[in-house]
Amino acid sequence: PCKDTKKTTQKQNYFFLYNIKKVLPYAKQVKLIIFETEEYLQTIPDPKERQAQVNRVEAGIKKQYYKKLKNELTYSQGKLLIKLVDRERGQTSYEIVKAFFGPLRAGIYQTFAGLFGASLKKRYEPNGRDRLIERVVLQVEAGQL
């Protein structure tokens, strides 16, 4: 019985590492896209033109990533992505959506995420419940895993 438990734990650890390695690049890309978008939006004085730019960025993101993420990520990887976006940005996904699209759309996205057992409002806690994720991410970033 001990060997089976050990194999199960090793398999779980492998999938955990696999999921982090798969999702982390997306979280870093989100960080970059948001940073560049925020920086560019600050140069646009007209609110309508700023919103038009946000809409163009959203359309570009959907075109480039939507099918790929929908077809390639599992629910657990999607939940992990939400956490890692918060880790990278220091903002929850809810806060990000609210800042770009307003509270109504953020609420709709939060409700939709809730239907799948996720929350866009959950904070990433590197010294709390997410400490194992943090440890593995740091090792992946350092090239140790």
C-alpha positions, -999 to +999 in steps of 0.1 A: +000+000+000+029+024+007+043+021-028+009+029-043+006+060-021+041+070-031+033+066-068+001+086-064+020+114-047+048+114-073+021+115-100+003+144-083+036+163-079+044+157-116+011+171-127+014+200-103+048+209-118+035+204-153+006+227-147+028+254-133+052+252-162+023+253-186+005+283-170+033+305-158+043+318-192+006+329-198+006+347-164+038+365-174+024+374-208-007+388-191+015+410-169+033+423-199+002+430-219-014+449-190+017+469-183+021+479-219-016+487-222-017+508-191+014+527-202-001+534-236-035+544-222-018+571-201-007+588-234-043+590-247-061+621-233-096+613-248-116+588-226-135+575-257-103+569-275-089+552-244-119+529-243-116+522-280-079+512-274-090+489-246-115+473-269-088+468-296-065+452-271-093+429-259-101+419-295-065+412-301-061+391-270-092+371-278-080+365-313-046+354-302-053+334-270-090+325-266-091+293-287-057+282-274-066+287-238-100+272-241-087+241-259-055+237-240-062+246-204-080+224-179-102+239-152-075+234-126-050+251-149-074+280-154-078+284-116-040+283-113-037+310-140-060+332-120-037+328-090-005+334-110-019+365-126-024+379-091+011+368-082+026+386-113+005+418-110-003+421-073-039+425-084-067+400-085-082+392-119-114+408-107-095+441-100-079+440-134-112+434-153-129+461-132-102+486-140-104+481-177-140+472-183-159+484-152-177+468-123-206+454-143-184+432-166-161+423-137-192+411-118-204+390-148-169+374-152-168+367-114-202+350-116-191+330-146-159+319-128-180+310-098-200+286-119-168+266-124-156+268-088-132+296-093-130+331-080-115+361-097-114+379-063-092+354-044-058+368-034-026+349-040-011+341-007+026+331-012+031+327+026-002+310+032-023+286+013-003+292-019+031+286-004+037+253-023+028+271-056+052+299-047+080+275-039+076+256-072+073+289-092+105+302-077+123+270-085+110+271-121+120+307-125+155+299-112+158+270-137+160+244-109+129+225-122 
